[in-house]
């Protein structure tokens, strides 16, 4: 990832706060927050982003793979969508919020890639053909300890394609992600208190 695209720790904390506050406000009051205006230039840039919710296990994950909204706004929208609209899970309830940890993945712009260029631990992937498309974040391959071929296969499966579709005519894109979470921030804070 290009150093100019890296989000500093203060902005990471702000984005995590905006995401949590957006979820709380929407779950409690049924309305979304306006975007904060006094943001660093990087947070006003259009970026792809995913917000993942964890409650020991995956509890929701939704985002924007392409840079269609300013980062701070995209984080708020993705957080609310992950909490309330991920079709794999029921909507988050207010009493769950204290147990949920947030993780944000700020993405680089997806670029066309050949299967032989895929690097596990560096790339996230998007596979598409026709009206089918599937995306897996870079950390998914690491979590499951996949090799590049398995990562390609699983991305095709996510798109609703046959596992070996990556060997044929599909559109394959790679992106990188800067991943940070509330758990990371707590570790840093606790580490600084020692």
PABAPA-352923 format. One line per 10 residues: number of its first residue (from 1); their letters; for each residue y negated, z negated, x negated of N, C-alpha, C. Coordinates in pm, whole numbers. Atoms other than C-alpha are relative to their C-alpha. Layout:
BEGIN
NUM> a> Y Z X Y Z X Y Z X | ... $
END
This chain:
BEGIN
1> xxxxxxxxxx> 118 0 -86 0 0 0 -123 0 -90 | 125 -11 73 -343 92 -127 -75 -134 5 | 71 129 -1 -537 -223 -236 -119 -5 96 | 115 -1 -92 -836 -114 -24 43 -24 146 | -52 23 -135 -612 -145 285 50 -143 20 | -54 135 -8 -504 -501 204 -98 -94 71 | 80 95 -78 -627 -774 438 1 -134 -73 | 6 127 74 -751 -1090 266 47 -116 89 | -57 114 -71 -625 -1435 363 -89 -50 114 | 90 44 -107 -935 -1529 565 12 91 122 $
11> xxxxxxxxxx> -14 -94 -111 -905 -1214 775 139 -10 63 | -134 21 -56 -530 -1273 814 -2 -118 98 | 9 119 -87 -602 -1619 956 -77 33 129 | 79 -38 -118 -866 -1474 1189 82 86 95 | -82 -86 -86 -629 -1204 1317 109 -80 71 | -102 84 -63 -355 -1461 1381 -63 -86 110 | 70 79 -101 -607 -1679 1566 -35 87 122 | 34 -90 -110 -729 -1382 1774 123 33 84 | -124 -34 -72 -370 -1291 1863 45 -116 87 | -45 117 -77 -275 -1644 1971 -98 -28 115 $
21> xxxxxxxxxx> 100 29 -103 -600 -1696 2162 8 103 113 | -13 -104 -102 -555 -1363 2343 120 -27 90 | -119 32 -80 -204 -1463 2453 -28 -120 90 | 26 121 -79 -313 -1812 2564 -94 28 116 | 98 -28 -105 -612 -1685 2759 61 86 110 | -60 -88 -100 -412 -1412 2930 106 -73 81 | -104 72 -71 -117 -1638 3016 -61 -107 92 | 63 106 -79 -345 -1922 3137 -88 54 112 | 104 -40 -94 -622 -1732 3309 15 142 53 | -23 -134 -49 -486 -1384 3360 -106 102 -39 $
31> xxxxxxxxxx> 100 -98 44 -768 -1214 3171 1 8 -152 | 3 -22 144 -811 -1071 2826 -136 -35 -57 | 123 37 69 -1070 -1172 2572 -76 122 -47 | 75 -107 66 -1354 -953 2455 23 -8 -150 | -19 -2 145 -1324 -848 2093 -120 -64 -68 | 104 66 78 -1521 -1056 1846 -79 106 -76 | 84 -102 63 -1815 -858 1710 -23 -24 -149 | 33 31 140 -1879 -1039 1378 126 4 -87 | -123 -18 77 -1584 -898 1188 -30 73 -130 | 14 -74 124 -1539 -772 836 23 149 28 $
41> xxxxxxxxxx> -18 -144 -23 -1550 -391 803 147 41 12 | -142 -35 -4 -1173 -379 743 59 -26 139 | -54 33 -131 -1103 -544 1079 -57 87 111 | 57 -94 -98 -1324 -289 1256 58 141 -19 | -62 -131 24 -1131 4 1103 118 20 94 | -117 -32 -82 -875 180 1318 124 -9 -87 | -125 19 74 -527 74 1204 115 -11 99 | -121 28 -76 -175 77 1335 38 -145 -24 | -38 141 14 -40 -272 1398 110 -34 99 | -100 58 -90 255 -457 1548 -14 -151 -5 $
51> xxxxxxxxxx> -3 146 -8 261 -817 1667 140 -38 47 | -135 47 -30 598 -990 1666 -7 -148 36 | -9 139 -42 670 -1315 1850 140 -51 -33 | -128 64 34 943 -1548 1723 8 -135 69 | -32 133 -53 1095 -1843 1907 140 -29 -53 | -122 3 80 1364 -1902 1643 58 140 -13 | -44 -139 1 1484 -1554 1740 -115 87 51 | 100 -94 -49 1288 -1243 1832 -31 -30 146 | 43 29 -138 1084 -1307 2149 -89 110 57 | 81 -113 -45 876 -988 2165 -60 71 -119 $
61> xxxxxxxxxx> 63 -78 107 737 -709 1949 -51 131 58 | 62 -123 -50 493 -439 2052 -121 30 -89 | 117 -35 80 224 -247 1872 -39 145 15 | 54 -136 7 45 72 1789 40 58 -136 | -40 -56 129 214 285 1520 -110 80 -68 | 106 -84 56 -94 502 1474 -135 -69 14 | 133 65 -3 -458 404 1408 -86 51 115 | 73 -44 -118 -597 443 1760 -108 -98 46 | 97 104 -40 -799 120 1790 -42 -78 -125 | 37 90 109 -997 -109 1560 104 -112 -14 $
71> xxxxxxxxxx> -109 94 29 -757 -355 1395 -7 -126 85 | 10 126 -75 -889 -672 1562 33 21 148 | -28 -31 -141 -877 -511 1908 148 33 18 | -142 -38 -8 -531 -363 1843 89 -124 -8 | -78 124 13 -400 -706 1736 0 -77 132 | 7 73 -126 -523 -870 2056 84 69 108 | -75 -72 -102 -377 -598 2278 150 -5 -26 | -142 3 34 -45 -588 2092 58 -139 24 | -48 137 -19 -15 -968 2105 28 -27 148 | -17 21 -144 -66 -979 2482 118 84 51 $
81> xxxxxxxxxx> -111 -86 -43 173 -686 2532 134 -55 -46 | -125 57 51 440 -846 2310 40 -122 82 | -29 121 -77 410 -1168 2512 38 28 144 | -16 -19 -144 405 -1017 2858 69 129 42 | -47 -130 -44 529 -657 2854 117 58 -79 | -117 -51 72 819 -623 2608 115 4 100 | -102 -10 -105 1090 -490 2844 131 -71 -33 | -124 69 39 1362 -668 2646 0 -148 36 | 12 144 -20 1232 -1014 2738 -82 -30 124 | 88 40 -109 1085 -1203 3033 -138 -37 -58 $
91> xxxxxxxxxx> 132 37 50 710 -1273 3007 -1 -143 -56 | 15 132 60 614 -1568 2787 -67 -94 101 | 59 101 -87 540 -1885 2984 -87 -94 -83 | 94 88 69 264 -2130 2896 72 -107 -82 | -70 109 70 511 -2404 2801 74 47 -125 | -66 -53 120 673 -2172 2544 -96 16 -119 | 97 -36 104 352 -2103 2350 3 -90 -123 | -1 82 121 367 -2407 2119 120 27 -92 | -121 -26 81 716 -2301 2001 1 140 -61 | 0 -140 46 625 -1936 1939 -83 13 -127 $
101> xxxxxxxxxx> 70 -33 125 530 -1819 1590 -38 148 6 | 48 -137 0 323 -1502 1551 10 61 -139 | -5 -78 124 371 -1235 1287 -72 132 26 | 75 -124 -13 139 -940 1233 40 95 -113 | -28 -106 97 229 -615 1058 -112 104 12 | 108 -98 4 -80 -409 966 52 122 -75 | -68 -119 50 32 -51 903 -93 97 -71 | 67 -117 55 -69 237 685 27 116 97 | -20 -116 -87 -92 579 852 137 62 -29 | -130 -63 23 259 725 902 -14 140 -57 $
111> xxxxxxxxxx> 1 -132 64 331 1028 683 142 56 -1 | -129 -67 2 611 1281 690 73 -33 -130 | -79 38 116 894 1190 454 137 65 8 | -138 -49 7 1227 1331 341 94 -121 -5 | -93 114 3 1534 1107 392 27 -54 -141 | -29 44 138 1592 1097 15 -112 -85 -59 | 115 75 52 1247 937 -33 -13 -140 61 | 11 129 -69 1306 636 196 31 -114 -95 | -18 119 84 1265 305 13 9 -123 90 | -21 123 -77 1412 -3 181 -89 -109 -61 $
121> xxxxxxxxxx> 89 106 46 1167 -292 158 -142 47 -21 | 134 -57 14 870 -57 125 -40 71 128 | 32 -85 -115 887 183 418 46 -58 133 | -44 6 -138 898 143 791 22 145 40 | -34 -137 -36 1032 448 971 -25 29 147 | 8 -54 -135 961 657 1278 85 127 0 | -82 -120 -18 1223 910 1387 -28 54 139 | 25 -58 -132 1149 1153 1669 57 141 8 | -42 -136 -32 1287 1463 1832 -23 18 150 | 33 -21 -141 1160 1607 2157 -85 -116 50 $
131> xxxxxxxxxx> 76 112 -56 1039 1322 2378 60 -135 -38 | -61 125 45 1251 1061 2199 -60 -43 -133 | 60 52 122 1103 837 1934 42 -145 -19 | -35 138 30 1205 516 1761 -68 -43 -129 | 70 55 116 1030 291 1510 67 -129 -41 | -44 127 55 1158 16 1284 -94 -40 -112 | 89 53 103 929 -202 1074 76 -21 -131 | -67 16 130 1004 -240 699 83 -128 -9 | -70 127 12 1108 -604 739 134 -3 73 | -127 -4 -73 1389 -511 980 114 38 -95 $
141> xxxxxxxxxx> -104 -42 95 1585 -330 708 31 -111 -99 | -21 111 94 1534 -626 476 77 -114 66 | -65 110 -72 1639 -881 738 150 24 15 | -142 -33 -21 1968 -700 803 68 49 -127 | -52 -44 130 2014 -602 435 63 140 8 | -46 -136 -13 2051 -234 520 -30 78 -127 | 34 -99 103 2071 41 262 -80 111 70 | 87 -105 -56 1857 353 311 71 79 110 | -72 -78 -100 2127 542 502 12 -77 132 | -11 82 -122 2185 256 748 -136 -11 69 $
151> xxxxxxxxxx> 135 8 -56 1808 223 794 -33 129 76 | 21 -129 -66 1784 594 877 82 9 129 | -88 -6 -117 2080 569 1116 -53 -89 113 | 46 94 -102 1941 264 1296 -133 43 62 | 125 -52 -55 1599 426 1334 30 111 100 | -42 -105 -95 1769 726 1498 57 -61 127 | -55 68 -118 1964 494 1730 -112 -58 85 | 115 57 -74 1637 319 1823 -71 110 80 | 63 -113 -68 1504 665 1919 89 58 110 | -92 -53 -99 1805 722 2144 71 126 -47 $
161> xxxxxxxxxx> -67 -115 60 1947 983 1905 132 -44 -60 | -124 33 68 2286 1002 1742 -32 -54 -140 | 32 64 128 2305 792 1421 -25 97 -115 | 17 -93 113 2334 1094 1191 -103 109 28 | 103 -101 -34 2046 1286 1356 -96 23 -116 | 93 -14 113 1839 1225 1040 45 110 -96 | -50 -106 87 2061 1480 863 -40 139 51 | 36 -128 -61 1941 1753 1101 -149 14 21 | 141 -27 -28 1617 1860 1259 -60 -113 83 | 80 102 -68 1411 1553 1340 -131 -13 -76 $
171> xxxxxxxxxx> 124 34 69 1060 1442 1257 18 -142 -54 | -17 130 63 1077 1155 1010 -130 -37 -71 | 125 48 58 771 952 914 22 -138 -60 | -6 132 64 726 653 684 -139 -60 -3 | 126 74 14 457 389 669 32 -128 -76 | -15 130 63 400 67 481 -68 -102 88 | 58 106 -82 307 -269 630 -34 -121 -85 | 35 131 54 123 -578 518 37 -99 109 | -53 91 -100 309 -855 697 -46 -142 -32 | 41 140 17 169 -1205 749 22 -73 131 $
181> xxxxxxxxxx> -37 76 -118 250 -1485 989 -63 -138 0 | 45 138 -9 150 -1825 1114 84 -89 -91 | -87 79 88 450 -1965 926 -46 10 -145 | 51 -19 137 315 -1815 601 -126 -83 -23 | 126 73 14 -26 -1970 662 25 -150 -8 | -33 143 6 129 -2313 727 56 -37 -137 | -55 25 134 325 -2288 401 -111 -4 -104 | 112 -3 96 10 -2195 209 -85 -124 14 | 82 119 -23 -184 -2479 370 70 -125 -52 | -75 117 48 90 -2733 299 11 -2 -151 $
191> xxxx> -7 -11 146 123 -2604 -57 -130 -41 -66 | 130 35 58 -251 -2652 -114 -32 -147 16 | 25 143 -21 -233 -3011 10 75 -86 -100 | -79 78 96 12 -3116 -263 -79 -34 -122 $
END
